[in-house]
C-alpha cells in the first residue's frame, strides 16, 4: 500500500528547503551536527545523537513561554503536544508525538537528570509522566530526541525521548518567584472565574569538590470543571415519572446523538508541594558522584455542580427527574465528588567518569515510589465533598518503578578518533499495586472491605551498543543494536469475595537494530537518514486488568498480549547558518500489534486492551529557527507537521480498517516569535494549531467540539517580560489569548491571564 510521503526523491526535500531557506552572507564554520552531553552531568542522553533533536534552554523558556509546569517547556517544539487540561494537571497530561496520540503515554520517555519520570505502570491518560518532579524555574535546558533511533533506549522511545537537565550551580545563586493566574470560564451552564497561585524558591552553591541545590515550590489552583453529567435523549422513558426539572441543556455528543447536559463535575482544587535536594561531589577531576531526592505531595478535591432545578428552585442531584416529558434516573456517579491525597518520592544516584580519554563509564540507579496514593469517591449521591456516607477508595500505595544502568563510552583512538562507542547494561522494573475498598466513611477511610485488587510486576533487562563512526570529514555513520529480555510476573486479580486468581508468568526476548547515516554536503547543508526498530512491551496495567466471572475465571483481559513492534525511518535535510536553521524531515512508521483499548467482539459494551494488527504513518515535518529576522532582536521558531496515520488491519474491530489513528491529526503547526526591546523588555507571541482528530478507532465520533470529543484547535499566547535590574524581573502573559474552546475528551483551559514577580541573586 503506497503512502503519500514514503521515501520520495531527495530532490523534493532539497526543493522544499531551498524555497524556505534564508540566504546568509556570513556564517561560522560548523562541524558535523551532533549533540555532545556535558560529561560531568547526569543525563539520559547518549554522547552522540544519531538523528533529529530539538531543544530549548531555561533562559529561553523564562523569556518566551508562560511556563507554570515543566511540560510547558515543550509547547512550541515540532510535532509535540501535551494534553495539559489545567495548571497542575497531574494525571492526564500525556505527551503526544509524530505518530502517537495523547492516549499513548507508554510510547514516549521523559527523564530528568537521567532519572525516569515516565509512568510505565500503564498506558493511557492516568499513567502520565511525573512532570511535578521538575519545576520550570530549575530547568537548565530540555532536549527532545525524535524516534527510536538510539540503542540507548527501550522501545518506549518509539515516539520521542524528552530529557530535562536541571540547574547545578558553579557558585552561590538563589531564586524566588511568586505568580498568580486566572481564567473566566464559560461552557454549557458554567460561567465562573477560576484562579490559582504559585510560589517557588531555590538556592545552591559550590564549595570545593561539593555542590548542592535545594528547590521548593507550591501550586494552589482551582481548575475549571473538566467533566459534565449527561443523558442521551434516546435513553429517556416517556412514562411521565420523575420530578420535573429545568436547567438541562440540549446538545450533541461526539457521535452526533442528541443528549442533555445536566451539570458540571470534576472541578478540581489541587494543592501541590514539591521539594528537591541535589548533591554532587567531585571524587576526582574526572569522577563525580551525584544524589537527587525529590518529594511531591498533592491534595486534590473534585466537586460537582448540577444545572437542574425543581419547581421550587432547589438544586437537584439525585432521584428520577423529568426533562421535556421523559424521565431519567440520576446515578451517584453523575455528580460524584472525590478527594485525593498523594505523596511520592524519587531517588537518583549516579557515579560518572568524564575524563574524555579512551574510556568513560557511569553507574546510575533511580527509584520512584508511590509512598501513598489514595483517592476516595462516594457511592451514594452527595452534592459536595463535605457530605459523608458510603464510598470507595482506590489505593495505589506501593506502586512504583526503579532503574539500574551501567554505561560505558569507548574511544579506541581517543577524542579525535574515528569511532565513539556507547554501550550499556540496563534493568527497568515496575510494580503495580491497585487496591479498591469500600467504607461507610468515604471522606476519611484509609481501608475497608475489599472490592478488588489487581497487582503485577514487569522487568526489562537490556544490553546495547552503538558506534558513531566518523568515516571522513563529510560522512558519519551510526550503527547500533539493543537486545532485551522482558518479564511479567506476580500478576493477580482479587474480587470482593476474597477470591484471588493469579496470572501466569511470561518472558520474551527481542532485539532492535538501529542505523543512521549523515552526509555533510557543504558548510551549510547536512543530509541524514535513520532507521530503527522498537519493541514496546505491554505494561502491567494492560496485562493484569480485568475481572472474575461467576466461576472465578479471569475475563475482560488478555494476558497474552503481544508487544508492539515498530519500524521507524526518517530522511532529513538540515541547513545550519550562523543565525538560522531549517530542517525538513520525511518520516515513516509501521507498527504491528499496536496496543489499544477496544470493544470485545463477544460483548461490545465491554472494552479491554487488545492488539491492533497494523498502523502505518507517513509524514513530513518542517522546523525553522532564526534570530534577528527583519529586526535586530527578533527571533522566530516555527514548525509544520503533516501525518497520514491509518489503521491498516485490525481483526478485533474491522470497522476501524482504513480509518485514522486516534488523536493523531493530519496537520499540526507551532509558531513562536520573541522580540527583545533593548536590554530590559522581551515580548513573545506564540501560536499552536492542530487539525481534526478522532478519539475512536473506527472514527465514529465526527463531532469533536463537545464533551468527550477530540477537536481541532488554534490557540495563541502572549508574554511580556521586564527586567527591572540584574536581580528583579516581572512578567505578564495570556495563554489562549483568542479564548478558543477545544477538547481532548475533557475541555482545555480558556483564556488565562498570568502574572509573576521574580528575584535572582
Secondary structure, DSSP 8 states (H G I E B T S, - for coil): ---TTSS--HHHHHHHHHHH----S------S------TTS--SS-SS--S-EEEEEHHHHHHH---SSGGGGGTTSTT-EE---STT--SS--EEBTTB-TT-GGGSEEEETTEE---TT-SSTTS---GGGS-GGGEEEEEEEESS--TTS-GGGGSEEEEEEE---SS-EEEEEEEEEEEEEEETTEEEEEEEEEEEEEEEEEETTEEEEEEEEEEEEEEEEEEEEEEEGGG-B-S--SEE-B--EEEE-TTS-EEEEEEEEEEEEEEEEEEEEEEEEEEETTEEEEEEEEEEEEEEEEEEEE--B-TTS-B--SEEEEETTEEEEE-GGGG--EEEEEEEEEEEEEEEE---SSEEEEEEEEEEEEEEEEEEEESS--SSTT----EEEEE-TT-EEEEEEEEEEE-TT-TTSSEEEEEEEEEEEEEEEEEEEEES-TTT-S--EEEEEEEEEEEEEEEEEEEEEE-SSSEEEEEEEEEEEEEEEEEEEE-TT--EEE---EEEEEEEEEEEEEEE-SSSEEEEEEEEEEEE---HHHHS--EE-TTS-EES--TT---EEEEEEEEEEEEE-SSEEEEEEEEEEEEEEEEEEEEETTEEEEEEEEEEEEEEEEEEEEEEEEES-SSTTEEEEEEEEEEEEEEEE-TT-GGGTTSB-TT--SEEEEEEEEEEETTTEEEEEEEEEE----SSTT------SSTT-B--EEEEEEEEEEE-SSSEEEEEEEESTT----BBSSB---SEEEEEEEEE-
